[in-house]
Amino acid sequence: MQEVTKEMGKIHILNKSITFKLFLLMFTFTLLIVGLIVTWIISDTNQMTKKEMYEMRNQVLSEISNNISILLSNVETIGNNIVVDSELIDILDVPKEQLPKDKYLKNKMDSYVEGLLNDEVWEYGEFNMKPELYVIGENGLTYSTYSKTKYDIDKIKNEDWYNKIIQADGNTVLINTYKDENGIGPYKNIFKMGRLIKDLITEKTLGVLIIDISETMLYDRYAEALKSGSNIYIIDSQGKIISSKDKRDIGINYKEVTGSIEHKNNNSSNIEIVSEINRYGWSIIQEIPSNILTKLSIEIAQRLLVILILVSLVALLIAYKLSVLITKPIYNIKNKMDEVMQGNLKVQVKVDKDDEIGQLEESFNSMVKWLDYSISEIKQQEEQKRVAELSFLQAQINPHFLYNTLSGIRFLISMNKTEEAEEMLYRFTKLLRSILPKASEMISLEEEINNIENYVELQKMRHPNCFDVSYDIDPSINEFKVPSFILQPILENAILYSMEKEHNKGIISITGYRRDDGVRIVIEDNGIGMTQNQVKAVLKKEESMNRVGVINVHERIQLNYGEEYGLKIESIESEGTKVIFILPS
């Protein structure tokens, strides 16, 4: 336990050390500068990397978009060549009931159409996978590139895509990717191009050309770009996915796929690049994980971190050496100052520098000399100031008391009550002999109560049978020292307020007792009392023009004992007032 306490003490001293603070400041400042530079380099590199990567990916995506456009355009060209073939039109124009029964003629017709379809497909043999072509005639003839057919004219008329081909009235219709239940291998997911076959002169509808294209033909054109971990989607103008690496996404709205929880977890922060396939209303979207773009920045950051650690170690050593060099003379001054704090005002610091530290040492020496000379002067001045303040406050109270008493004597003389006036004057002079020599002194509470008793007798002579005063003072506090004549202003107010109450005889009590936290003296009356607002205003100078005596008593107590002591006033309107003197023990 002692070991831990010692270590904690060392840490505490270290935290208060100016050497440690200066060292920490210089070291932190160095780290801050290096850190800002490293942060700026990383941020700038990251921005440049993202920009270059984005432009490169955008070019790749544009190239993929062009390839898909070429694919669709070539397939459309195949359809254009087929629907205008005159011999095919003648074959489809033959009514069903007039079709040749002769096997030779029928084989000849079949051979021509199938050859036409295969020739068109093989002319674009650069495709990785050939589209499937189907010609379905209104006269019941059907042909395909693989000598098989999966379409029947009567059945396909109920399909939505067939109705779209009819409504296009000879224009090529592009049907989005869907899952073909009858498809085999790569033809499980297909998209279509369809077009009516019409008589070029009469514009009579003779049949329909259907071109089935495997979705794999789209996927093959962007598969290479997926090796870096990105996702690519081809969507139509409605946002539905036509092609994707995950075939389960086909037919689903792109926003639903990217908004799914699973997608968010796997691609928490992606960058989207979009390229339009304008002619067909398709768009190709590439999602690039942000970690791919920031990979280079992370590598640079790791290298810069190593540099930062090396620089920090060098800065650590330099900062320590500089801080010790700067703070050593300051510690010397600090040690001398400790001697001054212990009372040695003769100490001097050796000045051996011409810089700011040397000026500080000279200033310290001058300060100590000045302190040695001035402390006694300050003590003397403060004592004189305190006596002057107490005398001033006492001087404010005495004239008020003198004026009221002399006014009472004058009143008795005017009423020819010379005996009463003589008695009052006797008691007045006795009271003056007691208090005036001690106006600025501390007297015992017993002496203060004796003075108050003389004052009460004077007031009773002025206001006979108007009030009574009772005393209950704990004998243990008789020798407690209080400022002279401190109770008189409060007692005077109690007498006046008790007599102001109509048909009321003033009952005033003076109580003194000791508590754990000090001495309490309470003067309580049964007079007119005060409202709570009046109570709050009593001890405020700016609101107490008619309560100078109360304010002065409060200030005299605080000057003698401190700000935590003084008067506390409790009052209820029409019931009376209690003034509590809060004094130290």
Secondary structure, 3 states (H helix, E strand, C coil): CHHHHHHHHHHHHHHHCHHHHHHHHHHHHHHHHHHHHHHHHHHHHHHHHHHHHHHHHHHHHHHHHHHHHHHHHHHHHHHHHHHCCHHHHHHHHCCHHHCCCCHHHHHHHHHHHHHHHHHHHHHCCCCCCCCEEEEEECCCCEEECCCCCCCCHHHHCCCHHHHHHHHHCCCCEEEEEEECCCCCHHHHEEEEEEEEEECCCCCCEEEEEEEEEECHHHHCCCHHHHHHCCEEEEECCCCEEEEECCHHHCCCEHHHHHCCHHHHHHCCCEEEEEEEEHHHCEEEEEEEEHHHHHHHHHHHHHHHHHHHHHHHHHHHHHHHHHHHHHHHHHHHHHHHHHHHHCCCCCCCCCCCCCCHHHHHHHHHHHHHHHHHHHHHHHHHHHHHHHHHHHHHHHHHHHHHHHHHHHHHHHHHHHCCCHHHHHHHHHHHHHHHHHHHHHCCCEEEHHHHHHHHHHHHHHHHHHCCCCEEEEEEECHHHCCCEEECCCCHHHHHHHHHHHHHCCCCCEEEEEEEEEECCEEEEEEEECCCCCCHHHHHHHCCHHHCCCCHHHHHHHHHHHHHHCCCCEEEEEEECCCEEEEEEEECC
